[in-house]
């Protein structure tokens, strides 16, 4: 084969590669008359991120500003009934607030509330399911209204069937040579059943100098229901049984009890860049009819620079009838700065 033939083959393959790249591109039309050629990087319920050749970062465009877009690559949509839909992504102004998946047969449209997750059809990596967060801040505690330092660590791994998480919180200060502190460590594991029911198990270790509590150990088994279960938002209710073991600094005795539990939990994005986590757990003792406990927490975070957040955190614990003479209420108000491994 002479040099002319080699050059001819080279240009043929170059042309085929160029045509392949052009045909594999996506086209997006906005209501302002803009036409973008490039690649869909990702899509959320509010925005579509579109990568073009003339920008190093993707352009984020609100869904209600898009007139029409179709993808050259397949997307995978998992609905709230855990059914998968595979095909090219379709958005058009005639189907307002709907997201479409075009299969070889037809186009299926979904409302955002019907979608659990929507991503490109590619193999998921461990980092896509794993989330790690670290935060630190200043805390106003009930004990002597002291100002203390706080440190928190959260880790979670979430798939369509398994939801597991670890959370550690520590608050500490020295007031008049007295150590004031609270520490909590919680591990949670849920298995999602059909129709968004789930089994739940939880281990909680908690201590508080305000309540003279050296250590409280809670072991919980419960059954719950996901009222909302999406990547961006999660609302659930859970009920179950708790084995409660307590040790107090003011008593040499150990205290054991069995409790009924009810939990209401919400976590997720409220608006763009703003996330909210709220949790209320009610405990009713079966050993002492007059005793019940409440644990309430509220966490608000503003996301910036993709991985960082600033926010406030409030925790309130009450006990109607502690087994020893001690405070019946304990609260913490925290202002914190955090970092998250998973990009928002």
Secondary structure, DSSP 8 states (H G I E B T S, - for coil): --HHHHHHHHHHHHHHHHHHHHHT-EEEEETTS-EEEEEEEEE-SSEEEEEETT-SS-EEEEGGGEEEEEEEEEEEEEETTS-EEEEEEEEETTSTTEEEEE-SS-EEEEEGGGEEEEEESS---HHHHEEEEEEEEEEEESGGG-EEEEEEEEEEEE-SSEEEEEEEEEEEEEETTEEEEEEEEEEEEEEE-GGGEEEEEEEEEEEETTTTEEEEEEEEEEEEEEEEE-SSEEEEEEEEEEEEEEEETT-SSEEEEEEEEEEEEEEEEEETTEEEEEEEEEEEESS-TT-EEEEEEEEEEEEETTTEEEEEEEEEEEESS-SSS--SEEEEEEEEEEEESS--
